[in-house]
Structures are given as C-alpha cells and as structure tokens.
C-alpha cells in the first residue's frame, strides 16, 4: 500500500523536472534542426526564393527551404576550418596543460607543509573567477605589450616584450583558459589522491619503495580514472569556450566553433547557416558525451 | 636527526608550495592591488609599490557606471535561478533516491545528457523565442535559462547526497507509525539540509559566472556583472584601476563562497563520479 502510494508520489515529484528538461532539450534542438534546412536571414526573412534557386520550395511561413545547402556552405567556409582547428587546438592544449600540471600540483598539495589550506585555496581560486574578468585582466594587465606585467618582467631582464594578443592570439587564449581549468584538474586529482589507501602508502614507505616507482605503480594507476573524468568534463566545457574570445576581440585569429556560430547568427543574421553550424557542434559534443556517459554510468552501477 | 631532516623537508616543501601557489594566484592578487591605485600609478609597475594607495577607483566605478544595478542583477539571477532549480530538483532527486523505479537510472543518465548539449545548438531558437516573447534582457528570461542550464547538475548532486541517507531510518520511523508528511519533515529534512546547502552553494557559483547566455541574451536592464566587465573590453583612456576595482567586486563574493564549497565543486562538477 505504502509503496504504491510512494511510487505515485515519486512519479509526480519527478515529472516537473523531466518535462522542463525535455522542453529545454527538444524545443530548441528541433528548431535548430529545422532552421538549418532553411534559407533564413533575419534581415530578409522572406526573399523571393525562385529568383535565388529556381523551383525552390517554401515552408508555411514563406521561408525558402534550402536542403543541405547551409551545411555545404558552412562546411566549405574557410572560416569553419579555421574555427574547427582553433577549437581542437584549444581543447587539446588546455587538456594537456591541465592534466599534467594538475597532477603535479595535486601531488604537491598532498604533501604535508605549513599553510596547506591557504595554498590550496590560492590554487583553486582561478577556477572561481568569472571568465570575462580573467579574460580582461590577462589581456590588459598581464599580457599588454607596453605596460603589462609580463612586459615589465621581460624588460627588466633586458628582453623584448612579447605582443601576446597581436602575434599569438590563440596561444594567449589557451594560456588564459588553462589558468582557469588547471585548478579544476588539481582539485579532482587531489580529492582522489587523498582517498588513496593510507595503509598502502605506509607499506610502500616501509618497503623503501623509491618515490618514482611508487608514483608509477601505485599513484598513477589510482589516478587514471579521475584523469579520464577530468578530460571528459573539461572537453565538454572547453568545446564551449566563448566569453574569453568575445571579450578579448580575438574572434578572427582565435575564434572557435561556438564563436563562429554566434557570428553567423547574431552578427550576420544568417539563421540557417548558424543553425547548421550549431548542429555540427552538437554532433561533435555528442561524440565526447558518449564516452563520458559510459564512464559515469559505470560508476552508477558500482 | 631523522626528525630534523623531516622538518627541513617540510620547510622546503612549504617554501616551494607557497611560491607555486602565489604564482598561480598572482593575477588575482595583482588585480586586487591595482584596484587601490590611481589610473596613472596603475600602469607604472616599476614604481608600483612606492606610490600611494587609494579607493578612488571604487568610487569612480560606482558613480560613473551603474555598478550597483549590474551587481543586483547578478545576485537576483544567481539566487533566483538557484531557488527555482532547487524547488523543482529537490522532489525529483528525493523520489529517485528513495522510491527508485525501474527506469530511474536511465532517467538520471538522460538528465545528464541534456547537460552535454552545447549551448550554440540552442542559441538561435532561444534567441528568437526570447525576441518574439519580449524576454530579451529580462531577469525572468535569464533566470529561466540559468535554472534549466544547471538543473541536471543540481538533481545529480542532490541525488548523490540523498542516496547517502540510510533507508533504515525511514523504515524505523514508518514502524513507529510516522505519516509520510511527518517522515519528510522530522526525519529526512534535517538529514538532507547539508546536501541541499552544498548544492545551493555550487549552483550560485555556477550561475554567477555563467557567461555565454548572459552575454548573448542581455544588454542593459537584466545584464549581470559578466556583461558589465565585458563592457570594459572597449575602454577609453586609462582604465586599469577601474577595471581592477570592478573585477575585484565581481569575483570577491564567489571566492569567499568557493572557500566553503571546495569539496562540493568536485562532487557537483563530476556528477558524483569523484567524491
């Protein structure tokens, strides 16, 4: 009796969030898919299609159906290759930097030293900084070639200051974004290091295991799983980096896929093209998501 | 001897760790320091520590631009979206943790998968819907988006916390003849509060720093601090001290919350995969 009642209540309790998420997912996605097959420009929503493409079909709102032309246009746009390359470089570099330095920093924070709590919060802090703040602070106060801090350091060593954003825009964005995401990797790897069996640690110490082989044979295998989690979760967020590029004005040289979609849609008003780009981004993200979901699903069973 | 060696080792590690920590923390520290300079002093690093300190930049930021309005928007958006998300998520997570059905696991995975969708996939329709319904640059519109955006994370996090509440306690209270309402109010709620508080904390941080939808969908009236800071990207004249003051005010509350929420960050952002 009670279980039957609880179960009905349970369904009632779950349904609002399911319905809302369902709408949040299905409505925009299906609209994006639909738009991606339209010749739809906000400035000129109902062009005379027959002039553009003889024999073109119209939808209910007199917008021209475009078939796959938005996709072929987006996929052959040189800007797409550039943006795709930038997306991949950004994700790849930031992942490499954050996993490598995250591991080292986590190992460091796992040692006993004075003021550990304070050092830990200092190392985590960048992750809590608003993306627009970190973008502007890095661009102006650190990387400015005339009066930025890095220029000051270079000059005091008698070196030529680097004009970061003019000559290395993508590298600048990568450094900035890595600074924000290294703490995330550190935090997760540290959490997992601290769950390493104390007895194992002591046993290794008693046996006089050299630190390097201790790391290689005991610590690293233990860290593989959290590392995978870091890689997958960071990938999802890094594929969507936007504010850093928007704010620093590096769209041309360092713009990634999300930014290109934004440019197509909200700047050039080409809804059809932007939607096709959006769908391509969704497909890419889904490939990553597939692996992440399997990881987390396994964890749910354990 | 051995003891001395271990203390020496600890001192070396301390010096090294503090150095690394300060290097990583430096951009934030530098921002805070610069915010207490005049504009002229802010760009002269060579004489940075020999010139005076002032809170002038803060009052300029305050008086010239409508800082308070942006800050208010940030607070309203973060708290509002968190509040509504919790109202919807708590019953769901509750039901899935204590009355799981056959498909609960699939449902959880599906909820997680909505988080995987890149925002650009939804940007155009949401923008058009917002435009047509007059929701662009309104607090209500942004609160809805932020709420939906973080709902999966919130449900997951609450679920992992609720899962840790032992089911035997429920059975015991039922045996004692407690009604469902009493069971919820007196037995479960007190045990769930810490998990709910942690979730709340994490979500405020996420909503406060969200900078895709807030940049794309707001311009002025509902614009939070992300947008306010972004307006500094096309500056006129000297602006570092003002930028620093505005930035310091934008990140300080979250740094404080983050201090309390370190563990929750891990659990929430890994969907319970790392605890």
Interface residues (C-beta under 8 A of the other chain):
Chain A: X2 X3 X5 X6 X7 X9 X10 X11 X12 X13 X14 X16 X17 X18 X20 X21 X24 X25 X27 X28 X29 X31 X32 X35 X105 X108 X109 X111 X112 X113 X114 X115 X116 X118 X119 X120 X121 X122 X123 X124 X125 X126 X127 X128 X129 X130 X131 X132 X133 X134 X135 X136 X137 X138 X140 X141 X142 X147 X149 X152 X179 X182 X183 X184 X187 X188 X191 X192 X195 X226 X229 X233 X236 X239 X240 X242 X243 X246 X247 X248 X249 X257 X258 X261 X262 X265 X266 X271 X274 X275 X277 X278 X279 X281 X282 X284 X285 X286 X288 X289 X292 X293 X295 X296 X297 X299 X300
Chain B: X10 X11 X13 X14 X16 X17 X18 X20 X21 X22 X24 X25 X27 X28 X30 X31 X34 X43 X44 X45 X46 X88 X89 X91 X92 X94 X95 X96 X98 X99 X101 X105 X107 X108 X109 X111 X112 X113 X114 X115 X116 X117 X118 X119 X120 X121 X122 X123 X124 X125 X126 X127 X128 X129 X148 X151 X152 X155 X174 X180 X205 X208 X209 X211 X212 X215 X216 X225 X226 X227 X229 X230 X232 X233 X240 X243 X244 X247 X250 X251 X254 X255 X257 X258 X259 X262 X263 X265 X266 X269 X270 X271 X272 X273 X274 X275
